[in-house]
């Protein structure tokens, strides 16, 4: 199975402020879905969003620590 993650990006505009922001969509399929399913069973996460949030923050913290 291919080890890929499908991610799409889109730009949105805040109607009140006019600020342009980037939105990111992650497709949960293939090996990525299998890994998330295993993590949900072993770590008792409620959903995929919780896992991705945790992974993103931990990963960003690790990256930040390498540039300090």
N, CA, C and O atoms as a Tripos MOL2 file, in Angstrom:
@<TRIPOS>MOLECULE
protein
  272   271    68     0     0
PROTEIN
NO_CHARGES

@<TRIPOS>ATOM
      1 N           0.8420   -1.1770    0.0000 N.3       1 UNK1
      2 CA          0.0000    0.0000    0.0000 C.3       1 UNK1
      3 C           0.8900    1.2450    0.0000 C.2       1 UNK1
      4 O           1.9030    1.2950    0.6980 O.2       1 UNK1
      5 N           0.4980    2.2550   -0.7960 N.am      2 UNK2
      6 CA          1.2780    3.4740   -0.8920 C.3       2 UNK2
      7 C           1.2250    4.2570    0.4110 C.2       2 UNK2
      8 O           0.1740    4.3670    1.0430 O.2       2 UNK2
      9 N           2.3700    4.7960    0.8000 N.am      3 UNK3
     10 CA          2.4560    5.6170    2.0040 C.3       3 UNK3
     11 C           2.3250    7.0810    1.6120 C.2       3 UNK3
     12 O           3.3120    7.8160    1.5670 O.2       3 UNK3
     13 N           1.0920    7.4960    1.3270 N.am      4 UNK4
     14 CA          0.8400    8.8800    0.9520 C.3       4 UNK4
     15 C          -0.3210    9.4310    1.7660 C.2       4 UNK4
     16 O          -1.1660    8.6840    2.2610 O.2       4 UNK4
     17 N          -0.3440   10.7380    1.8930 N.am      5 UNK5
     18 CA         -1.4580   11.4300    2.5270 C.3       5 UNK5
     19 C          -1.9350   12.4780    1.5350 C.2       5 UNK5
     20 O          -1.1430   13.2840    1.0460 O.2       5 UNK5
     21 N          -3.2190   12.4670    1.2410 N.am      6 UNK6
     22 CA         -3.7830   13.4520    0.3190 C.3       6 UNK6
     23 C          -4.2220   14.6770    1.1030 C.2       6 UNK6
     24 O          -5.0310   14.5820    2.0260 O.2       6 UNK6
     25 N          -3.6750   15.8370    0.7220 N.am      7 UNK7
     26 CA         -4.0000   17.0840    1.3910 C.3       7 UNK7
     27 C          -4.3480   18.1230    0.3300 C.2       7 UNK7
     28 O          -3.6400   18.2780   -0.6640 O.2       7 UNK7
     29 N          -5.4430   18.8260    0.5580 N.am      8 UNK8
     30 CA         -5.8540   19.8910   -0.3550 C.3       8 UNK8
     31 C          -5.8390   21.2140    0.4100 C.2       8 UNK8
     32 O          -6.0690   21.2500    1.6190 O.2       8 UNK8
     33 N          -5.5700   22.2820   -0.3040 N.am      9 UNK9
     34 CA         -5.5670   23.5970    0.3150 C.3       9 UNK9
     35 C          -6.5250   24.5090   -0.4420 C.2       9 UNK9
     36 O          -6.7000   24.3910   -1.6550 O.2       9 UNK9
     37 N          -7.1310   25.4090    0.2990 N.am     10 UNK10
     38 CA         -8.0990   26.3200   -0.2860 C.3      10 UNK10
     39 C          -8.0120   27.6450    0.4710 C.2      10 UNK10
     40 O          -7.7080   27.6580    1.6640 O.2      10 UNK10
     41 N          -8.2720   28.7380   -0.2050 N.am     11 UNK11
     42 CA         -8.2270   30.0360    0.4500 C.3      11 UNK11
     43 C          -9.6460   30.5220    0.7280 C.2      11 UNK11
     44 O         -10.5350   30.4220   -0.1170 O.2      11 UNK11
     45 N          -9.8330   31.0510    1.9360 N.am     12 UNK12
     46 CA        -11.1280   31.5670    2.3530 C.3      12 UNK12
     47 C         -10.9800   33.0290    2.7560 C.2      12 UNK12
     48 O          -9.8840   33.4860    3.0780 O.2      12 UNK12
     49 N         -12.0880   33.7530    2.7360 N.am     13 UNK13
     50 CA        -12.0740   35.1420    3.1780 C.3      13 UNK13
     51 C         -13.0560   35.3160    4.3280 C.2      13 UNK13
     52 O         -14.2220   34.9310    4.2350 O.2      13 UNK13
     53 N         -12.5630   35.9040    5.4130 N.am     14 UNK14
     54 CA        -13.4130   36.2330    6.5540 C.3      14 UNK14
     55 C         -14.3380   37.3600    6.1170 C.2      14 UNK14
     56 O         -13.8660   38.4440    5.7720 O.2      14 UNK14
     57 N         -15.6410   37.1250    6.1270 N.am     15 UNK15
     58 CA        -16.6020   38.1160    5.6410 C.3      15 UNK15
     59 C         -16.5980   39.4000    6.4640 C.2      15 UNK15
     60 O         -16.8860   40.4700    5.9280 O.2      15 UNK15
     61 N         -16.2790   39.3160    7.7470 N.am     16 UNK16
     62 CA        -16.2910   40.4900    8.6040 C.3      16 UNK16
     63 C         -15.0180   41.3210    8.4720 C.2      16 UNK16
     64 O         -15.0790   42.5500    8.4190 O.2      16 UNK16
     65 N         -13.8550   40.6470    8.4180 N.am     17 UNK17
     66 CA        -12.5770   41.3730    8.4260 C.3      17 UNK17
     67 C         -11.9320   41.4650    7.0470 C.2      17 UNK17
     68 O         -11.0610   42.3060    6.8260 O.2      17 UNK17
     69 N         -12.3490   40.6150    6.1260 N.am     18 UNK18
     70 CA        -11.7220   40.5880    4.8040 C.3      18 UNK18
     71 C         -10.4080   39.8350    4.7870 C.2      18 UNK18
     72 O          -9.7820   39.7040    3.7350 O.2      18 UNK18
     73 N          -9.9750   39.3340    5.9510 N.am     19 UNK19
     74 CA         -8.7130   38.5980    6.0350 C.3      19 UNK19
     75 C          -8.8040   37.3090    5.2110 C.2      19 UNK19
     76 O          -9.8070   36.5970    5.2570 O.2      19 UNK19
     77 N          -7.7430   37.0270    4.4630 N.am     20 UNK20
     78 CA         -7.6610   35.7940    3.6860 C.3      20 UNK20
     79 C          -6.9200   34.7520    4.5270 C.2      20 UNK20
     80 O          -5.8540   35.0290    5.0760 O.2      20 UNK20
     81 N          -7.4940   33.5610    4.6190 N.am     21 UNK21
     82 CA         -6.8820   32.4880    5.4020 C.3      21 UNK21
     83 C          -6.8280   31.2160    4.5660 C.2      21 UNK21
     84 O          -7.6270   31.0210    3.6510 O.2      21 UNK21
     85 N          -5.8820   30.3670    4.8950 N.am     22 UNK22
     86 CA         -5.7220   29.1030    4.1900 C.3      22 UNK22
     87 C          -6.4540   28.0020    4.9510 C.2      22 UNK22
     88 O          -6.2810   27.8550    6.1610 O.2      22 UNK22
     89 N          -7.2570   27.2420    4.2500 N.am     23 UNK23
     90 CA         -7.9210   26.0710    4.8170 C.3      23 UNK23
     91 C          -7.2490   24.8250    4.2610 C.2      23 UNK23
     92 O          -6.8660   24.7880    3.0910 O.2      23 UNK23
     93 N          -7.1080   23.8170    5.0900 N.am     24 UNK24
     94 CA         -6.4560   22.5720    4.6860 C.3      24 UNK24
     95 C          -7.4090   21.4130    4.9380 C.2      24 UNK24
     96 O          -7.9800   21.2960    6.0230 O.2      24 UNK24
     97 N          -7.5790   20.5610    3.9380 N.am     25 UNK25
     98 CA         -8.4040   19.3590    4.0500 C.3      25 UNK25
     99 C          -7.4950   18.1490    3.9270 C.2      25 UNK25
    100 O          -6.6900   18.0660    2.9990 O.2      25 UNK25
    101 N          -7.6180   17.2130    4.8530 N.am     26 UNK26
    102 CA         -6.8240   15.9810    4.8400 C.3      26 UNK26
    103 C          -7.7610   14.8220    4.5350 C.2      26 UNK26
    104 O          -8.7610   14.6310    5.2270 O.2      26 UNK26
    105 N          -7.4430   14.0530    3.5060 N.am     27 UNK27
    106 CA         -8.2350   12.8760    3.1530 C.3      27 UNK27
    107 C          -7.7800   11.7010    4.0200 C.2      27 UNK27
    108 O          -6.5950   11.3700    4.0630 O.2      27 UNK27
    109 N          -8.7240   11.0870    4.7000 N.am     28 UNK28
    110 CA         -8.4010    9.9650    5.5830 C.3      28 UNK28
    111 C          -8.7350    8.6750    4.8400 C.2      28 UNK28
    112 O          -9.8750    8.2120    4.8460 O.2      28 UNK28
    113 N          -7.7060    8.1040    4.1950 N.am     29 UNK29
    114 CA         -7.8950    6.8510    3.4700 C.3      29 UNK29
    115 C          -6.5820    6.0770    3.4350 C.2      29 UNK29
    116 O          -5.5390    6.5730    3.8620 O.2      29 UNK29
    117 N          -6.6510    4.8830    2.9300 N.am     30 UNK30
    118 CA         -5.4610    4.0500    2.7690 C.3      30 UNK30
    119 C          -4.7250    3.7800    4.0620 C.2      30 UNK30
    120 O          -5.3360    3.5550    5.1070 O.2      30 UNK30
    121 N          -3.3950    3.8040    3.9800 N.am     31 UNK31
    122 CA         -2.5410    3.5080    5.1360 C.3      31 UNK31
    123 C          -2.7530    4.5300    6.2500 C.2      31 UNK31
    124 O          -2.6560    4.2000    7.4320 O.2      31 UNK31
    125 N          -3.0430    5.7710    5.8630 N.am     32 UNK32
    126 CA         -3.2920    6.8130    6.8560 C.3      32 UNK32
    127 C          -4.5080    6.4530    7.7080 C.2      32 UNK32
    128 O          -4.4660    6.5860    8.9310 O.2      32 UNK32
    129 N          -5.5850    6.0010    7.0760 N.am     33 UNK33
    130 CA         -6.7830    5.5720    7.8000 C.3      33 UNK33
    131 C          -6.4840    4.3850    8.7020 C.2      33 UNK33
    132 O          -6.9440    4.3330    9.8420 O.2      33 UNK33
    133 N          -5.7130    3.4330    8.1910 N.am     34 UNK34
    134 CA         -5.3630    2.2590    8.9960 C.3      34 UNK34
    135 C          -4.6020    2.6610   10.2520 C.2      34 UNK34
    136 O          -4.8700    2.1450   11.3370 O.2      34 UNK34
    137 N          -3.6570    3.5790   10.1050 N.am     35 UNK35
    138 CA         -2.8740    4.0330   11.2570 C.3      35 UNK35
    139 C          -3.7750    4.7590   12.2500 C.2      35 UNK35
    140 O          -3.6860    4.5230   13.4550 O.2      35 UNK35
    141 N          -4.6390    5.6380   11.7530 N.am     36 UNK36
    142 CA         -5.5540    6.3490   12.6560 C.3      36 UNK36
    143 C          -6.4820    5.3790   13.3810 C.2      36 UNK36
    144 O          -6.7590    5.5610   14.5660 O.2      36 UNK36
    145 N          -6.9630    4.3540   12.6860 N.am     37 UNK37
    146 CA         -7.8260    3.3510   13.3250 C.3      37 UNK37
    147 C          -7.0940    2.6170   14.4430 C.2      37 UNK37
    148 O          -7.6720    2.3640   15.5000 O.2      37 UNK37
    149 N          -5.8320    2.2750   14.2180 N.am     38 UNK38
    150 CA         -5.0290    1.5940   15.2470 C.3      38 UNK38
    151 C          -4.8380    2.5130   16.4450 C.2      38 UNK38
    152 O          -5.0010    2.0900   17.5900 O.2      38 UNK38
    153 N          -4.4940    3.7610   16.1830 N.am     39 UNK39
    154 CA         -4.2880    4.7230   17.2730 C.3      39 UNK39
    155 C          -5.5710    4.9030   18.0710 C.2      39 UNK39
    156 O          -5.5270    4.9540   19.3000 O.2      39 UNK39
    157 N          -6.7120    5.0010   17.3970 N.am     40 UNK40
    158 CA         -7.9970    5.1530   18.1080 C.3      40 UNK40
    159 C          -8.2480    3.9840   19.0480 C.2      40 UNK40
    160 O          -8.7370    4.1790   20.1600 O.2      40 UNK40
    161 N          -7.9190    2.7690   18.6150 N.am     41 UNK41
    162 CA         -8.1340    1.5940   19.4520 C.3      41 UNK41
    163 C          -7.1800    1.5740   20.6410 C.2      41 UNK41
    164 O          -7.5880    1.2730   21.7630 O.2      41 UNK41
    165 N          -5.9140    1.8930   20.3960 N.am     42 UNK42
    166 CA         -4.8880    1.7610   21.4340 C.3      42 UNK42
    167 C          -4.8620    2.9320   22.4150 C.2      42 UNK42
    168 O          -4.5870    2.7370   23.5990 O.2      42 UNK42
    169 N          -5.1440    4.1480   21.9370 N.am     43 UNK43
    170 CA         -5.0100    5.3350   22.7700 C.3      43 UNK43
    171 C          -6.3560    5.9330   23.1690 C.2      43 UNK43
    172 O          -6.4010    6.9330   23.8850 O.2      43 UNK43
    173 N          -7.4380    5.3360   22.7170 N.am     44 UNK44
    174 CA         -8.7880    5.7660   23.0800 C.3      44 UNK44
    175 C          -9.0840    7.2210   22.7200 C.2      44 UNK44
    176 O          -9.6750    7.9540   23.5140 O.2      44 UNK44
    177 N          -8.6750    7.6330   21.5310 N.am     45 UNK45
    178 CA         -9.0900    8.9270   21.0010 C.3      45 UNK45
    179 C         -10.5420    8.8040   20.5550 C.2      45 UNK45
    180 O         -10.9890    7.7230   20.1710 O.2      45 UNK45
    181 N         -11.2660    9.8980   20.6060 N.am     46 UNK46
    182 CA        -12.6780    9.8920   20.2090 C.3      46 UNK46
    183 C         -12.8590    9.8790   18.6960 C.2      46 UNK46
    184 O         -13.7970    9.2690   18.1820 O.2      46 UNK46
    185 N         -11.9510   10.5610   17.9800 N.am     47 UNK47
    186 CA        -12.1260   10.6900   16.5380 C.3      47 UNK47
    187 C         -10.8050   11.0220   15.8540 C.2      47 UNK47
    188 O          -9.7930   11.2740   16.5090 O.2      47 UNK47
    189 N         -10.8340   11.0170   14.5360 N.am     48 UNK48
    190 CA         -9.6230   11.2770   13.7550 C.3      48 UNK48
    191 C          -9.1270   12.7060   13.9330 C.2      48 UNK48
    192 O          -7.9200   12.9500   13.9190 O.2      48 UNK48
    193 N         -10.0450   13.6490   14.0990 N.am     49 UNK49
    194 CA         -9.6390   15.0460   14.2700 C.3      49 UNK49
    195 C          -8.7620   15.1980   15.5130 C.2      49 UNK49
    196 O          -7.7610   15.9140   15.4780 O.2      49 UNK49
    197 N          -9.1230   14.5390   16.5960 N.am     50 UNK50
    198 CA         -8.3390   14.6170   17.8270 C.3      50 UNK50
    199 C          -6.9310   14.0670   17.6250 C.2      50 UNK50
    200 O          -5.9600   14.6240   18.1380 O.2      50 UNK50
    201 N          -6.8270   12.9890   16.8890 N.am     51 UNK51
    202 CA         -5.5080   12.3880   16.6270 C.3      51 UNK51
    203 C          -4.6640   13.3360   15.7830 C.2      51 UNK51
    204 O          -3.4980   13.5780   16.0970 O.2      51 UNK51
    205 N          -5.2450   13.8740   14.7160 N.am     52 UNK52
    206 CA         -4.4930   14.7540   13.8150 C.3      52 UNK52
    207 C          -4.0890   16.0300   14.5510 C.2      52 UNK52
    208 O          -2.9710   16.5120   14.3640 O.2      52 UNK52
    209 N          -4.9640   16.5830   15.3760 N.am     53 UNK53
    210 CA         -4.6060   17.7730   16.1590 C.3      53 UNK53
    211 C          -3.4270   17.4770   17.0750 C.2      53 UNK53
    212 O          -2.4730   18.2530   17.1310 O.2      53 UNK53
    213 N          -3.4880   16.3660   17.7890 N.am     54 UNK54
    214 CA         -2.4250   15.9840   18.7110 C.3      54 UNK54
    215 C          -1.1110   15.7680   17.9520 C.2      54 UNK54
    216 O          -0.0580   16.2520   18.3660 O.2      54 UNK54
    217 N          -1.1890   15.0440   16.8520 N.am     55 UNK55
    218 CA          0.0070   14.7710   16.0520 C.3      55 UNK55
    219 C           0.5950   16.0600   15.4890 C.2      55 UNK55
    220 O           1.8130   16.2370   15.4700 O.2      55 UNK55
    221 N          -0.2670   16.9510   15.0340 N.am     56 UNK56
    222 CA          0.1980   18.2130   14.4630 C.3      56 UNK56
    223 C           0.9020   19.0600   15.5220 C.2      56 UNK56
    224 O           1.9960   19.5680   15.2800 O.2      56 UNK56
    225 N           0.2850   19.2140   16.6880 N.am     57 UNK57
    226 CA          0.9110   20.0120   17.7360 C.3      57 UNK57
    227 C           2.2110   19.3840   18.2290 C.2      57 UNK57
    228 O           3.1940   20.0950   18.4360 O.2      57 UNK57
    229 N           2.2340   18.0640   18.4210 N.am     58 UNK58
    230 CA          3.4650   17.4020   18.8600 C.3      58 UNK58
    231 C           4.5500   17.5170   17.8030 C.2      58 UNK58
    232 O           5.7140   17.7610   18.1200 O.2      58 UNK58
    233 N           4.1650   17.3400   16.5540 N.am     59 UNK59
    234 CA          5.1340   17.4530   15.4660 C.3      59 UNK59
    235 C           5.6790   18.8600   15.3140 C.2      59 UNK59
    236 O           6.8780   19.0420   15.1080 O.2      59 UNK59
    237 N           4.8040   19.8630   15.4130 N.am     60 UNK60
    238 CA          5.2550   21.2450   15.3250 C.3      60 UNK60
    239 C           6.1690   21.6100   16.4870 C.2      60 UNK60
    240 O           7.1480   22.3320   16.3040 O.2      60 UNK60
    241 N           5.8580   21.1200   17.6690 N.am     61 UNK61
    242 CA          6.7080   21.3680   18.8340 C.3      61 UNK61
    243 C           8.1000   20.7530   18.6110 C.2      61 UNK61
    244 O           9.1160   21.3680   18.9370 O.2      61 UNK61
    245 N           8.1310   19.5550   18.0620 N.am     62 UNK62
    246 CA          9.4110   18.8960   17.7860 C.3      62 UNK62
    247 C          10.2150   19.6810   16.7410 C.2      62 UNK62
    248 O          11.4240   19.8640   16.8910 O.2      62 UNK62
    249 N           9.5460   20.1370   15.6950 N.am     63 UNK63
    250 CA         10.2230   20.9330   14.6730 C.3      63 UNK63
    251 C          10.7410   22.2310   15.2770 C.2      63 UNK63
    252 O          11.8770   22.6300   15.0180 O.2      63 UNK63
    253 N           9.9080   22.8940   16.0840 N.am     64 UNK64
    254 CA         10.3090   24.1430   16.7390 C.3      64 UNK64
    255 C          11.5480   23.9320   17.5860 C.2      64 UNK64
    256 O          12.4550   24.7640   17.5890 O.2      64 UNK64
    257 N          11.5860   22.8150   18.3050 N.am     65 UNK65
    258 CA         12.7280   22.5290   19.1740 C.3      65 UNK65
    259 C          14.0240   22.3330   18.3840 C.2      65 UNK65
    260 O          15.1120   22.5510   18.9180 O.2      65 UNK65
    261 N          13.9200   21.9260   17.1300 N.am     66 UNK66
    262 CA         15.1360   21.7360   16.3320 C.3      66 UNK66
    263 C          15.6720   23.0590   15.7780 C.2      66 UNK66
    264 O          16.8130   23.1190   15.3230 O.2      66 UNK66
    265 N          14.8500   24.1270   15.8150 N.am     67 UNK67
    266 CA         15.3100   25.4030   15.2760 C.3      67 UNK67
    267 C          15.6290   26.4150   16.3810 C.2      67 UNK67
    268 O          16.0990   27.5130   16.0870 O.2      67 UNK67
    269 N          15.3850   26.0690   17.6210 N.am     68 UNK68
    270 CA         15.7130   26.9700   18.7470 C.3      68 UNK68
    271 C          17.1920   26.9660   19.0480 C.2      68 UNK68
    272 O          17.6380   27.6640   19.9590 O.2      68 UNK68
@<TRIPOS>BOND
     1     1     2 1
     2     2     3 1
     3     3     4 2
     4     3     5 am
     5     5     6 1
     6     6     7 1
     7     7     8 2
     8     7     9 am
     9     9    10 1
    10    10    11 1
    11    11    12 2
    12    11    13 am
    13    13    14 1
    14    14    15 1
    15    15    16 2
    16    15    17 am
    17    17    18 1
    18    18    19 1
    19    19    20 2
    20    19    21 am
    21    21    22 1
    22    22    23 1
    23    23    24 2
    24    23    25 am
    25    25    26 1
    26    26    27 1
    27    27    28 2
    28    27    29 am
    29    29    30 1
    30    30    31 1
    31    31    32 2
    32    31    33 am
    33    33    34 1
    34    34    35 1
    35    35    36 2
    36    35    37 am
    37    37    38 1
    38    38    39 1
    39    39    40 2
    40    39    41 am
    41    41    42 1
    42    42    43 1
    43    43    44 2
    44    43    45 am
    45    45    46 1
    46    46    47 1
    47    47    48 2
    48    47    49 am
    49    49    50 1
    50    50    51 1
    51    51    52 2
    52    51    53 am
    53    53    54 1
    54    54    55 1
    55    55    56 2
    56    55    57 am
    57    57    58 1
    58    58    59 1
    59    59    60 2
    60    59    61 am
    61    61    62 1
    62    62    63 1
    63    63    64 2
    64    63    65 am
    65    65    66 1
    66    66    67 1
    67    67    68 2
    68    67    69 am
    69    69    70 1
    70    70    71 1
    71    71    72 2
    72    71    73 am
    73    73    74 1
    74    74    75 1
    75    75    76 2
    76    75    77 am
    77    77    78 1
    78    78    79 1
    79    79    80 2
    80    79    81 am
    81    81    82 1
    82    82    83 1
    83    83    84 2
    84    83    85 am
    85    85    86 1
    86    86    87 1
    87    87    88 2
    88    87    89 am
    89    89    90 1
    90    90    91 1
    91    91    92 2
    92    91    93 am
    93    93    94 1
    94    94    95 1
    95    95    96 2
    96    95    97 am
    97    97    98 1
    98    98    99 1
    99    99   100 2
   100    99   101 am
   101   101   102 1
   102   102   103 1
   103   103   104 2
   104   103   105 am
   105   105   106 1
   106   106   107 1
   107   107   108 2
   108   107   109 am
   109   109   110 1
   110   110   111 1
   111   111   112 2
   112   111   113 am
   113   113   114 1
   114   114   115 1
   115   115   116 2
   116   115   117 am
   117   117   118 1
   118   118   119 1
   119   119   120 2
   120   119   121 am
   121   121   122 1
   122   122   123 1
   123   123   124 2
   124   123   125 am
   125   125   126 1
   126   126   127 1
   127   127   128 2
   128   127   129 am
   129   129   130 1
   130   130   131 1
   131   131   132 2
   132   131   133 am
   133   133   134 1
   134   134   135 1
   135   135   136 2
   136   135   137 am
   137   137   138 1
   138   138   139 1
   139   139   140 2
   140   139   141 am
   141   141   142 1
   142   142   143 1
   143   143   144 2
   144   143   145 am
   145   145   146 1
   146   146   147 1
   147   147   148 2
   148   147   149 am
   149   149   150 1
   150   150   151 1
   151   151   152 2
   152   151   153 am
   153   153   154 1
   154   154   155 1
   155   155   156 2
   156   155   157 am
   157   157   158 1
   158   158   159 1
   159   159   160 2
   160   159   161 am
   161   161   162 1
   162   162   163 1
   163   163   164 2
   164   163   165 am
   165   165   166 1
   166   166   167 1
   167   167   168 2
   168   167   169 am
   169   169   170 1
   170   170   171 1
   171   171   172 2
   172   171   173 am
   173   173   174 1
   174   174   175 1
   175   175   176 2
   176   175   177 am
   177   177   178 1
   178   178   179 1
   179   179   180 2
   180   179   181 am
   181   181   182 1
   182   182   183 1
   183   183   184 2
   184   183   185 am
   185   185   186 1
   186   186   187 1
   187   187   188 2
   188   187   189 am
   189   189   190 1
   190   190   191 1
   191   191   192 2
   192   191   193 am
   193   193   194 1
   194   194   195 1
   195   195   196 2
   196   195   197 am
   197   197   198 1
   198   198   199 1
   199   199   200 2
   200   199   201 am
   201   201   202 1
   202   202   203 1
   203   203   204 2
   204   203   205 am
   205   205   206 1
   206   206   207 1
   207   207   208 2
   208   207   209 am
   209   209   210 1
   210   210   211 1
   211   211   212 2
   212   211   213 am
   213   213   214 1
   214   214   215 1
   215   215   216 2
   216   215   217 am
   217   217   218 1
   218   218   219 1
   219   219   220 2
   220   219   221 am
   221   221   222 1
   222   222   223 1
   223   223   224 2
   224   223   225 am
   225   225   226 1
   226   226   227 1
   227   227   228 2
   228   227   229 am
   229   229   230 1
   230   230   231 1
   231   231   232 2
   232   231   233 am
   233   233   234 1
   234   234   235 1
   235   235   236 2
   236   235   237 am
   237   237   238 1
   238   238   239 1
   239   239   240 2
   240   239   241 am
   241   241   242 1
   242   242   243 1
   243   243   244 2
   244   243   245 am
   245   245   246 1
   246   246   247 1
   247   247   248 2
   248   247   249 am
   249   249   250 1
   250   250   251 1
   251   251   252 2
   252   251   253 am
   253   253   254 1
   254   254   255 1
   255   255   256 2
   256   255   257 am
   257   257   258 1
   258   258   259 1
   259   259   260 2
   260   259   261 am
   261   261   262 1
   262   262   263 1
   263   263   264 2
   264   263   265 am
   265   265   266 1
   266   266   267 1
   267   267   268 2
   268   267   269 am
   269   269   270 1
   270   270   271 1
   271   271   272 2
@<TRIPOS>SUBSTRUCTURE
     1 UNK1         2 RESIDUE 1 A UNK
     2 UNK2         6 RESIDUE 1 A UNK
     3 UNK3        10 RESIDUE 1 A UNK
     4 UNK4        14 RESIDUE 1 A UNK
     5 UNK5        18 RESIDUE 1 A UNK
     6 UNK6        22 RESIDUE 1 A UNK
     7 UNK7        26 RESIDUE 1 A UNK
     8 UNK8        30 RESIDUE 1 A UNK
     9 UNK9        34 RESIDUE 1 A UNK
    10 UNK10       38 RESIDUE 1 A UNK
    11 UNK11       42 RESIDUE 1 A UNK
    12 UNK12       46 RESIDUE 1 A UNK
    13 UNK13       50 RESIDUE 1 A UNK
    14 UNK14       54 RESIDUE 1 A UNK
    15 UNK15       58 RESIDUE 1 A UNK
    16 UNK16       62 RESIDUE 1 A UNK
    17 UNK17       66 RESIDUE 1 A UNK
    18 UNK18       70 RESIDUE 1 A UNK
    19 UNK19       74 RESIDUE 1 A UNK
    20 UNK20       78 RESIDUE 1 A UNK
    21 UNK21       82 RESIDUE 1 A UNK
    22 UNK22       86 RESIDUE 1 A UNK
    23 UNK23       90 RESIDUE 1 A UNK
    24 UNK24       94 RESIDUE 1 A UNK
    25 UNK25       98 RESIDUE 1 A UNK
    26 UNK26      102 RESIDUE 1 A UNK
    27 UNK27      106 RESIDUE 1 A UNK
    28 UNK28      110 RESIDUE 1 A UNK
    29 UNK29      114 RESIDUE 1 A UNK
    30 UNK30      118 RESIDUE 1 A UNK
    31 UNK31      122 RESIDUE 1 A UNK
    32 UNK32      126 RESIDUE 1 A UNK
    33 UNK33      130 RESIDUE 1 A UNK
    34 UNK34      134 RESIDUE 1 A UNK
    35 UNK35      138 RESIDUE 1 A UNK
    36 UNK36      142 RESIDUE 1 A UNK
    37 UNK37      146 RESIDUE 1 A UNK
    38 UNK38      150 RESIDUE 1 A UNK
    39 UNK39      154 RESIDUE 1 A UNK
    40 UNK40      158 RESIDUE 1 A UNK
    41 UNK41      162 RESIDUE 1 A UNK
    42 UNK42      166 RESIDUE 1 A UNK
    43 UNK43      170 RESIDUE 1 A UNK
    44 UNK44      174 RESIDUE 1 A UNK
    45 UNK45      178 RESIDUE 1 A UNK
    46 UNK46      182 RESIDUE 1 A UNK
    47 UNK47      186 RESIDUE 1 A UNK
    48 UNK48      190 RESIDUE 1 A UNK
    49 UNK49      194 RESIDUE 1 A UNK
    50 UNK50      198 RESIDUE 1 A UNK
    51 UNK51      202 RESIDUE 1 A UNK
    52 UNK52      206 RESIDUE 1 A UNK
    53 UNK53      210 RESIDUE 1 A UNK
    54 UNK54      214 RESIDUE 1 A UNK
    55 UNK55      218 RESIDUE 1 A UNK
    56 UNK56      222 RESIDUE 1 A UNK
    57 UNK57      226 RESIDUE 1 A UNK
    58 UNK58      230 RESIDUE 1 A UNK
    59 UNK59      234 RESIDUE 1 A UNK
    60 UNK60      238 RESIDUE 1 A UNK
    61 UNK61      242 RESIDUE 1 A UNK
    62 UNK62      246 RESIDUE 1 A UNK
    63 UNK63      250 RESIDUE 1 A UNK
    64 UNK64      254 RESIDUE 1 A UNK
    65 UNK65      258 RESIDUE 1 A UNK
    66 UNK66      262 RESIDUE 1 A UNK
    67 UNK67      266 RESIDUE 1 A UNK
    68 UNK68      270 RESIDUE 1 A UNK
